[in-house]
Amino acid sequence: MSDLSAARRAELRGWALLAIGSLAIAGLLALALGLSRTPKVQDWLPWGPHFFYRALVTHVVLSFEVWFLAALGALSAMAAPPCPKGDALGRVALILGSLGVLLLLIPALADQGEPSLNNYVPVVGHRLFYIGLGVHAAGVALACLRLLPVLKSHMVVPFGIACAGLAYLASLACFLIAWALIPAGTDADLFNERVFWGGGHVLQLVNTMILMIAWQALSEKHFGAGPVPAGLGRACFAALALFAVISPLIYAVGGDVLGLEHRQVFTRLLWVGLPLPPLVMGMGLAWRIVQGPRDWRSPAFLSLALSLFVFAIGGFAGFFLGVADTRTPSHYHAVIGGVQLGLMGVVLLHLLPALGRNIGAGRGVRLQFHLYGWGQLVHALGFFLAGAAGVPRKTTGVDQGLNTLWKKVSMGVVGMGTGLAVLGGVIFVWMALSRLLKRGEEGGNA
């Protein structure tokens, strides 16, 4: 990765700034959201429930979609074959990706549009928000198109990045097909739910591959080898990519796009296609950790160990979901937290060194992983306990129904976990941004 051209390094830096900058804004919103759901504290806040829902939408889009997809754009800059056309495509992709984020922020900041808390890609019901999503998605798609030749690679990390790019293109196809099939005049909430339902499921395959890329890259750095043999590692990525590529066919055979059958087919797609590859790689990684060396002062090892643990807890919680309570966000916050921890390690230990920006292995580097990892676990535990007691998801204030001590304590735990995770995120964002914004390059290796 150290032999990137000047053009490719500039693109990599741009994607990294977009990813980390979006995460910084999302972190501020996360703190506001956590305070909005913390008993007693919420009574002192100056904003009302309408801000909560708009902030929730913007937080989710920035911290999940934009952060992960901009990171995929950065990975594409590192993995795509070097050529002038690829560099030009990357520049256009970065411009579109950045412009899209600016456009989708305008309605939220201008207090315009009704928030829609649909699954996977929640939206603010404003034309600029939809245009922003589309422009950003197009930018990432252009970056991923360069990865198709990398599907021939025998190296696990580049092959995994190419598979993630292919799966992302499949998710876009699902969004576009759904958009075309949904009848005009459909209720806005139902439209948003179904247009993002299929592609949203495929994006979970993309996110899982980003996690597995992180595990592979960090395992190679710390242990000198991937979690599993190279052939098996490529097979894990190929399996996820295969399920992603066939997913657009569901719109032809899965019944009415607004019907229950169509909805259930995509649910079954994830149940069948998603668990095994990360389970295989995760078990291999667990065995690597057992064998050692287990150096808790190593940022790479911390990122690996905490990522695997938090992701595994989130996956286990997924077997105990309620219908519409906070056990659902307990599951996905832990799972996504595992992905975040792995991606944090990749940014600090691979992306920044590729730009000549080093982070060392000091106490602050280790502290961010502990704060974010354990904070996410506490956060998820609070949500799970609150959901088991009947606290509904996607609510705030009196709508939460905190009428028992158990519910109040559980949501207090959520607030405490939020604070810890946000503090860890702040350290990460500051550490990454301060180095990305520094002019010139530093010698040495991280």
N, C-alpha and C positions, 0 to 999 in steps of 0.2 A: 504493500500500500504506500510505501514511502516514495515510489517512483512516479507518482501522479504528475501530470503536466500542470503548468501554471493555470491553464484554463480550467482543468478539472479540479484543482485545489480551490480556485475561486468559486466554482459551482458548489463544491462540498461545503465550503464555509457559508455560502448563502443558504443552503438547505438547513444547515445546522443552526444558523441564526433564526430562521423561520420556525424551526421545531422548538428550540429552547425559548424563544420569545413568546410563542403561543402557550407553552407550558407555564411560563411566568405569569401571564395574564390569567390562565386557568387556575393557577395556584391561589392568586388573590381572590378569585371568585369562590374557590373551594373553602377558603377561610370564612368568607361571608356566609356561605351556605351552611357550614358547620355551626357557626354562631347562631344562625337563624333557626336551627333545630335543637339548640341546647336550652334546657329548661332555665327559667329566670333570665338568662342572658338575652334571649330573644325578645323579652319585653322592653329592653333598653335600646334596641336598635332603631335607627331613624327611618328605615325603609319598610314598606308593606309587603304583603304576600305576592303582589304582582311582580315586584322586583325579584323575589325568590325564584319564580318559575322562569322568568326570562334569563336570569343569571344561571339557573340550572342548565338550560338549553345551551347557552354559550359556553359554559364550563365543560359540558360533555363533548361538544363539537371540537373545542380547542384541545382538551386533554386526551381525547381518544382519537378522533378522526385526524385532526391536523397534526398533532404531535407524532402519532405513529406513521402517518402517510408522508409527512415531511422527512421523518427519519428514513423511511423507505426510499425517498428521493435521494437522500444523502448516501445511503448504501448503494444505490444505483450508480451514483457518480464514482464510487470506488470500484465497482465490479464491472461496469460496462466496458467493452473493448475500446481502446484509445483510437480515435479517428476524428478528423475535423468535423464531419457531419454529426457525429455523436456529441461533440462539444457544443455545436450550434444548437442542436436539439435540446441539450441540457440547459442552455441559457434561456431559451424560449420557455421551457418547462418551469424553470425557477421563477421567471417573471409572472407567468400565469398563476403559479401556485401562491405567490406572495400577493398578487392583486386580488385573487379570490378571497383570501383571508381578510384583507382590508374591506372588501365589499360586504362580507357577511357580518362584520363587526358594526357597520353603520346603523342598522335597525336597532340593535341592542343598545348602543350608546345613545341613540336619538329617541329611545323609548317609543319605538314604532313596531307595530305588528303583534299579533297574538301568539304566545308561545304554545307549541304543540309538543306534548311529552310522549310522542310515539317512540316505539322501540328502535334501538340501534343508532339512528341518526335523527335526533329530535331537531325541530326547526322553529324558527320564528316566522310567522306567516306574513312575510313581506317579500316583494319581488326581488329586492337587492340581496336578501339572504339566500334565496334560491339561486340567483345568478352567481353569487359568490361561491356557493358550494360547487356549482357546475364548472366555473372557471378554475377553481382549485383542483377539482377532480381531473380536469383536462390536462392541467400542468403535470400532475403526478403520472397520468397515463403516458404522456410524451416521454417522461423520464424512464418509464418502465419498458417502453417499446424497444429501447436500446439493449435490453437484457435478453431478448429472444436468442441471439447467438450463444449466450452464456449457458443455455440449457444443455450444451454439449460438453460442458466442463466436467472434469473428473474430481475437481476440488470441491469439498462439501460446502464451504461458506459461499463461494460465488454461485454454485448450483442452487443453493437454498435461496439466495437473493433473487435469482432469476425465476424460481418457482413462485416466490411471493409476488413478484411483479406480474407473472402470468395469472395468478389467482386474483390479483387486484383488477386486471383487465376484465376478467370474467365477472367480477362483482359489478363493474360499470355496465357491462352488457345486461345484467339482471335489472339494474336500476332503469336503464333506458327502455327495455322491453316492458317492464311494469308500467312505466310512465305512458307508453303508447297504448297499452291494453286497457287501462282503467278508464271507464266511460266518463265523458264530460258531465259536469254537474254533480259528481260524487261529493259527498260531505267532506269537508276539508280534513277533519280528523281521521276519517277512514282512508282518504286518499294518502295522507302522509304515512299512516301505518302500513299500508300495503305497498306503496311505491318503494319504501325502504326495507320491507320485510325480507325479501329474497336476497338482495344484494347485501343487506346487513348481516345475514347469516354467513355469506361467503367472506365478508370482511373478518369474521371471527377466525376463519381459516388463515387469512393473511396475518392477523395478529399472532396467531399461534406459531406461524412460521417465523415471524420476527423474533419471538421468544426463543425458538429452537436455533435460529441463527446466532443469537446472543450466547446461548449455551455452548454451541459449537466453537465460536470464536474465543470465548473466555476460557473454555476448557483447554483448547489448544495453547492458549497463552500460559495458563497456570500449570496444567498437568503435562503439556507437551503432546497431547493427543485429544481427539474428540471423545465425547461420551460413549460412542459406539464405533465399530469399524466403519471405514469410509463408505463402503458399498451399502451397508445397512442405513447409514445416515442419509445417503442420497435417496434410498428407497422410501424413507420416512417423509422426506420433502415431496417426492414424486407422488406418493399416495394422496397427500393433502391437495396437491395441485390437480390431480386427476378428478377428485371430487368437486373442486372448484370449477374446472373446465366444463364438466357435464351439467353443472347447475342451471345454466340458461335453458337447457332442454326441458326443465320442469314446467316452464311456461307453456310448452306445447302439449305436455301429457299430464300436467298436474291439476287440471280442472280450472274453473273460473278463478281469475286472479283475486276476486273479492270473496271467494267461497272458503269454507272451513277446510275442505280437502287440500286446497292449494297451500294454505297456511301450515297444515300438518306435515305435508311432504318436505318442506324446508326444515321443519323441526327434526324430522327423522333423518334428514341428510346430515345434520350435525351429530345426532346421536350415533349414527353409524360411522361417519367418516372422520370425525374429529378426534375421539379419545385415544386411539391406539398409537399413532405416531409420536405424540408428545409423551405418552406413557412409556413407550420403548426407550426413547431418548432420555427421559427423566430417570428411569430405572438404571440406565447405563451411567448417567451422571451421579446418581446416588451411590453406585458401586465405586466410582472413581473417588468420591468424597470419603467413603469408608476406607479405601486403600490408602488415601493420602497422597502427598503431604497436605495436612490441614493447617494452613497458616492463616489464622484469624487476623493477622496484621496485613495480609495481602488484599488489596481492593478487588482483584479478580476473584479470589476465593470467596470473599464476603458477598460479592454480587451474585456469584453462582449459588452459594449455599442458601442465602436468604430468598433469592428468586425461586429456587426449587421448592423450598419449604412453604412460602406464602402461596405459590401457585397450587401446590398440592392440597393445602388446606381449603383454598377456594373451590377446587374441583370436588373435594369430598363434600363440602357444604352444598354443592349443586344437587346432591341426591336427597336433600331434605328441604326443598323449596316449598313455600306456601303459595296460595293463590294470588294474592295481591298485597302481601305484607313485606316488611323490610328484610326478610330472609333472602329475597331476590337480589337487592343491592349488596347484601353481605357476601353472596356468592361472587358476583361479578367484580366488586371492588377488590376482593382478595385475588381473583384470577388476573385481573388487569394489573393489580399491584405487583404480581409476580413478573408480568411482562415489563412493567416499568423498571423494576430493579435490574433485570437483565439488560434493558436498553440503556439505563444509566451507566452500567459498566462498559458497554460498547462505546458510548459517547466519550467517556473519560479515558478509556484505555486503548481505543482504536481510532476513533474519528479525530480527536484532538491531536494525538501523536502524528497522524497522517498529515496534519497541518503544521507540524513542528511546535505544537503547544502542549506542554507537559504539565501533569498535575501532581507528580510525585506519589508518595504513599503516607502522607502525614495523618495526624489525628483527625483533622477536619474531613479528609477524604473518607476515612472509615466511619466517622460519626454520621454522615449523611445516609449511609446504607442502613445503619442500625436504627436511626430515627424514623426513616421512611418505612423500612420493613416492619419493625415492631409496631409502629404507629398504624400501619394499614391492618395489621392483625387485630389490634385493639379496636380499631374502627369497625372492622368486619364482625368481630365478636359482639360488640354492642348492638349492631344492626340485627344480628342473628337472634340474640336474646330478646330484643324488642319485637321482632317479627313473630317469634314464638309466643309472645304475650298478646299479639294482635295489633300492633302498631302498623297502620297502612303505609305503603311506600308512596313517594312523590307527594308528600304533604308537609305542611309546616304550621306552626302556631296551634290554635285550638283544634284544627282539623286532624292533628295527630292523635287526639283522644288520650292524652297522658293523664289518666284518671286513677292510676295506681302507683304505689311507690316503685314497684318493679319496672314499670314502663319508664318512669322518670329517671331511675338509676341507669337503665339500659341506654337511654338516649344521652345521658350524661357521659357514659363511657364512649359513645359515638363521638361526642364533642372532644373528649380528651384524646382519642385516637387521631381525630382530624388534626388537632393542634400539633401532635408529634410528627405526623406524616408531612404536614405543611412545612414544619421547621426543617425536616430533612430535605424536602423539595426546594426550599429557599437556599439552603447551602449548595445543593447541586446546581441550581440555576445560576447562582452567583458565581460559583467556581467555573462553570462552563462559559457563561457570557463574558466574564472578565478576561478570559483567555481568548475567546473568539474575537472580542473587540480590540484586543491589543494588536498594535501594528507590528509587522515583521514576523519572523519565526524564531523559535528557540531551538538550540541544539540539544542533543541527547535524546534519550528514550524515557518514556514514562514507566 
